[in-house]
Amino acid sequence: MNDCQGLGDCDDSRLQRLYEYLDGALPAHDVAEIKEHLDTCPECLEEHDLECVIRSAIKRSCHEQAPEKLKDAILGRIHALRTEA
């Protein structure tokens, strides 16, 4: 794989930043940097597009919802952990 300017080497760290980008978990300046990089790197763009297809297929396939009791238990635990901190 080539050297991905702005994303590091084409390896696991590049993929991690791409996943964070797709998850909306990056600061605005990193988002702009990755968008610009995707415009110039066909390998990263291909990886991006593949991940988008996978995520779309998963969304279409997952129709189950967690039981309310489970949701309440998770939210209660989150609240308890925040209170402890």
Secondary structure, 3 states (H helix, E strand, C coil): CCEECCCEECCHHHHHHHHHHHHCCCCHHHHHHHHHHHHHCHHHHHHHHHHHHHHHHHHHHCCCCCCHHHHHHHHHHHHHHHHHC
